[in-house]
Amino acid sequence: MSYVWAAEKAEVSTERFPLLQIEAVSKSFHNGRALRNVSLKIGYHEIVGLVGPSRSGKTTALDLVEGRIKPGSGRIMFAGRDLADLAPELRASRGIARCHEAGQGFEDLTALQTVLLGAPERQIALFPRRGGKPDREAGLDVLARVGLEALADRPVAALCPLQRRLLAIAAALAGEPQLLLLDDPTCGLTPPECAMLAAVMGGVRDDGVSILMAMRHMPIMLAAICDRVVTLRAGEITADDMPSRLVQSSAALAAG
């Protein structure tokens, strides 16, 4: 990792501020307004579920935090600093990572190689040495965090959907983020697989990484690990509370 960026991460990582603060953000596209005056805070070591139907603005919110698009109004702060005009790669170096489908376009790579591509040195070489620690050992450490160390040398093409989902998380964790963004992480998974994913995500949070996950429906096993659930409808926040207070009344929280 670049020592410059490492120092900047340490400098801004202060709990005097929320880790992520979205302040009165609105965003419109040619077909209408996607977000309307949305304000949201995410603390350190916190999992927040962002739940709502299709076209409610969930993915737009993640795109704004990642830096793929710019807000029409309002601002987004990360660890006390305004993210205005920062490209996605600069936000990633400051500690924001978004999970993308593992191995897309590179299915011949192994799980370990996929994780190493997510490390900060990926622009230099696939197998450099990091901090005196061989990359294989460092990569295995990351895979162990999601329970995939035994599959390190298996091609991505041979992994099942759950394993690919976990590998995507591992690849994001290789960049040592403070905030992890996930878009519909349980799509296509069975209830037992959702429970396994929830256990991994809880461990990631316990390791000090906050998580913002956007979902159409919230399986109960994922609601159980959320510190808060925020519901979106037509681009506006309709609730922000502990999942235990929403699970009885919100149709967004599903049991399966």
C-alpha positions as CSV (number, residue, x, y, z in Angstrom):
1,M,0.0,0.0,0.0
2,S,1.2,3.5,-0.7
3,Y,2.5,5.1,2.5
4,V,0.9,8.4,1.5
5,W,-2.6,6.9,1.3
6,A,-2.0,4.7,4.4
7,A,-1.1,7.9,6.4
8,E,-4.2,9.6,5.1
9,K,-6.4,6.7,6.1
10,A,-5.1,6.8,9.6
11,E,-5.5,10.6,9.8
12,V,-9.1,10.6,8.8
13,S,-10.2,7.5,10.8
14,T,-11.4,9.3,13.8
15,E,-14.7,8.6,15.7
16,R,-15.3,12.3,16.3
17,F,-17.4,12.0,13.1
18,P,-19.7,9.3,11.7
19,L,-17.8,7.0,9.3
20,L,-20.2,7.9,6.5
21,Q,-22.6,10.9,6.5
22,I,-25.0,11.5,3.6
23,E,-26.5,15.0,4.0
24,A,-29.7,16.1,2.2
25,V,-28.7,14.3,-1.0
26,S,-30.9,14.4,-4.0
27,K,-30.3,12.9,-7.5
28,S,-32.3,13.1,-10.6
29,F,-32.0,11.4,-14.0
30,H,-33.8,12.0,-17.3
31,N,-36.7,9.7,-16.2
32,G,-37.2,11.3,-12.8
33,R,-35.9,11.8,-9.3
34,A,-34.1,8.8,-7.9
35,L,-33.3,10.3,-4.4
36,R,-35.0,13.1,-2.6
37,N,-33.3,14.9,0.3
38,V,-31.8,11.7,1.7
39,S,-29.8,12.0,5.0
40,L,-28.1,8.9,6.5
41,K,-25.3,8.2,8.9
42,I,-23.3,5.1,9.4
43,G,-21.0,4.6,12.4
44,Y,-17.8,2.7,12.9
45,H,-18.2,-1.1,13.2
46,E,-21.9,-0.9,12.1
47,I,-24.0,-2.9,9.6
48,V,-26.8,-0.9,8.0
49,G,-29.4,-2.5,5.7
50,L,-30.9,-0.3,3.0
51,V,-34.1,-1.9,2.0
52,G,-36.7,-1.0,-0.6
53,P,-38.5,-2.1,-3.7
54,S,-37.1,-1.8,-7.2
55,R,-36.5,1.8,-8.3
56,S,-36.6,3.0,-4.7
57,G,-33.1,4.6,-5.0
58,K,-31.0,1.9,-3.2
59,T,-28.4,1.3,-6.0
60,T,-28.3,5.1,-6.8
61,A,-27.3,5.6,-3.1
62,L,-24.5,3.1,-3.4
63,D,-23.3,4.6,-6.7
64,L,-23.2,8.0,-5.1
65,V,-21.1,6.8,-2.1
66,E,-18.8,4.9,-4.5
67,G,-18.4,7.9,-6.7
68,R,-19.8,6.5,-9.9
69,I,-22.2,9.4,-10.1
70,K,-22.4,12.9,-8.5
71,P,-25.3,14.1,-6.4
72,G,-27.5,16.9,-7.7
73,S,-27.5,18.5,-4.3
74,G,-26.3,17.8,-0.8
75,R,-23.0,16.3,0.2
76,I,-21.4,13.0,1.2
77,M,-18.8,12.9,4.0
78,F,-16.5,10.1,4.9
79,A,-14.6,10.1,8.2
80,G,-15.2,13.8,8.4
81,R,-14.1,14.7,4.9
82,D,-16.2,15.8,2.0
83,L,-16.0,13.3,-0.9
84,A,-16.9,15.9,-3.6
85,D,-15.1,15.4,-6.9
86,L,-13.2,12.3,-5.7
87,A,-13.2,9.6,-8.3
88,P,-14.0,6.0,-7.2
89,E,-10.4,4.9,-7.1
90,L,-9.5,7.7,-4.7
91,R,-12.5,6.9,-2.5
92,A,-11.3,3.3,-2.5
93,S,-7.9,4.4,-1.4
94,R,-9.5,6.3,1.5
95,G,-11.3,3.2,2.6
96,I,-14.6,2.7,0.6
97,A,-14.9,-0.7,-1.2
98,R,-17.8,-2.0,-3.2
99,C,-18.3,-5.7,-3.9
100,H,-18.5,-6.6,-7.5
101,E,-19.2,-10.1,-9.0
102,A,-16.1,-12.2,-8.4
103,G,-14.1,-13.3,-11.4
104,Q,-16.3,-11.4,-14.0
105,G,-14.2,-11.7,-17.2
106,F,-11.4,-13.6,-15.3
107,E,-13.0,-16.9,-14.5
108,D,-9.8,-18.8,-15.2
109,L,-8.1,-17.1,-12.2
110,T,-8.0,-18.9,-8.9
111,A,-9.7,-17.6,-5.8
112,L,-6.4,-16.5,-4.4
113,Q,-5.4,-14.6,-7.6
114,T,-8.8,-12.9,-7.5
115,V,-8.1,-11.7,-4.0
116,L,-4.6,-10.5,-4.9
117,L,-6.1,-8.4,-7.7
118,G,-8.1,-6.6,-5.0
119,A,-5.0,-5.6,-3.1
120,P,-3.7,-2.0,-3.4
121,E,-0.6,-3.2,-5.4
122,R,-2.8,-4.6,-8.2
123,Q,-1.6,-1.8,-10.5
124,I,2.0,-2.9,-10.1
125,A,2.0,-6.7,-10.5
126,L,-0.2,-9.7,-9.6
127,F,2.3,-11.2,-7.2
128,P,4.4,-8.5,-5.4
129,R,5.5,-8.8,-1.8
130,R,3.5,-6.7,0.7
131,G,5.1,-5.5,3.9
132,G,7.7,-8.4,3.8
133,K,4.8,-10.9,3.8
134,P,4.5,-13.2,0.7
135,D,1.4,-12.4,-1.2
136,R,0.2,-16.0,-1.0
137,E,0.2,-15.9,2.8
138,A,-1.5,-12.5,2.9
139,G,-4.1,-13.7,0.4
140,L,-4.8,-16.8,2.4
141,D,-5.3,-14.6,5.4
142,V,-8.0,-12.7,3.5
143,L,-9.7,-15.8,2.2
144,A,-9.7,-17.2,5.8
145,R,-11.9,-14.2,6.8
146,V,-14.7,-15.5,4.6
147,G,-14.0,-19.2,5.0
148,L,-12.5,-19.9,1.6
149,E,-8.9,-20.6,2.4
150,A,-9.3,-24.3,1.4
151,L,-10.4,-23.2,-2.1
152,A,-7.5,-20.8,-2.7
153,D,-6.3,-22.7,-5.8
154,R,-9.8,-23.4,-7.2
155,P,-10.7,-21.5,-10.4
156,V,-13.5,-19.0,-10.0
157,A,-15.5,-20.8,-12.7
158,A,-15.7,-23.9,-10.4
159,L,-17.2,-22.0,-7.4
160,C,-20.9,-22.1,-6.5
161,P,-22.9,-18.8,-6.2
162,L,-22.4,-18.5,-2.4
163,Q,-18.6,-19.1,-2.8
164,R,-18.5,-16.4,-5.5
165,R,-20.4,-14.0,-3.3
166,L,-17.9,-14.7,-0.4
167,L,-15.0,-14.3,-2.8
168,A,-16.3,-10.9,-3.9
169,I,-16.3,-9.8,-0.3
170,A,-12.7,-11.2,0.2
171,A,-11.5,-9.3,-2.9
172,A,-12.9,-6.1,-1.5
173,L,-11.4,-6.7,1.9
174,A,-8.0,-7.1,0.3
175,G,-8.0,-3.3,-0.1
176,E,-8.3,-2.9,3.7
177,P,-11.5,-0.8,3.6
178,Q,-13.3,0.8,6.4
179,L,-16.7,0.7,4.6
180,L,-18.0,-2.1,2.5
181,L,-20.8,-1.6,0.0
182,L,-23.0,-4.5,-1.1
183,D,-25.8,-4.5,-3.6
184,D,-28.4,-7.3,-3.1
185,P,-25.8,-9.8,-1.7
186,T,-28.4,-12.6,-1.1
187,C,-29.8,-12.6,-4.6
188,G,-30.2,-16.3,-5.7
189,L,-29.1,-17.7,-2.4
190,T,-31.0,-20.3,-0.3
191,P,-31.9,-19.5,3.3
192,P,-29.1,-21.7,4.7
193,E,-26.7,-19.9,2.3
194,C,-28.0,-16.5,3.5
195,A,-27.3,-17.6,7.1
196,M,-23.7,-18.5,6.2
197,L,-23.3,-15.1,4.4
198,A,-24.7,-13.4,7.5
199,A,-22.2,-15.1,9.7
200,V,-19.3,-14.0,7.5
201,M,-20.6,-10.4,7.4
202,G,-21.0,-10.3,11.2
203,G,-17.3,-11.4,11.4
204,V,-16.3,-8.7,9.0
205,R,-18.1,-6.1,11.2
206,D,-16.4,-7.5,14.3
207,D,-13.0,-7.0,12.5
208,G,-13.8,-3.3,12.4
209,V,-15.3,-2.9,8.9
210,S,-18.7,-1.1,8.5
211,I,-21.2,-2.4,6.0
212,L,-23.9,-0.8,3.9
213,M,-26.0,-3.3,2.0
214,A,-28.8,-2.5,-0.3
215,M,-31.6,-5.1,-0.7
216,R,-35.1,-5.5,-2.0
217,H,-36.0,-7.9,0.8
218,M,-34.2,-8.5,4.1
219,P,-34.0,-12.2,5.1
220,I,-34.5,-12.5,8.9
221,M,-31.0,-13.9,9.3
222,L,-29.4,-10.8,7.8
223,A,-31.8,-8.5,9.7
224,A,-30.4,-10.1,12.9
225,I,-26.9,-8.9,12.2
226,C,-27.9,-5.3,11.2
227,D,-27.5,-2.6,13.7
228,R,-30.0,-0.5,11.8
229,V,-32.4,-1.0,8.9
230,V,-33.2,2.0,6.7
231,T,-36.2,1.7,4.3
232,L,-36.5,3.6,1.1
233,R,-39.5,4.2,-1.1
234,A,-39.7,6.4,-4.2
235,G,-36.3,7.9,-3.3
236,E,-37.2,9.0,0.2
237,I,-36.3,7.4,3.6
238,T,-39.4,6.2,5.3
239,A,-37.9,4.5,8.4
240,D,-34.5,4.3,10.2
241,D,-34.5,2.1,13.2
242,M,-33.3,-1.1,14.9
243,P,-34.4,-4.2,12.9
244,S,-36.2,-5.6,15.9
245,R,-38.5,-2.6,15.8
246,L,-39.2,-2.9,12.1
247,V,-39.4,-6.6,11.5
248,Q,-43.0,-6.8,12.8
249,S,-44.3,-4.0,10.8
250,S,-42.2,-3.6,7.6
251,A,-43.1,-5.7,4.5
252,A,-39.5,-5.1,3.4
253,L,-38.3,-7.6,5.9
254,A,-38.9,-11.2,4.7
255,A,-38.4,-14.4,6.6
256,G,-36.8,-16.3,3.7
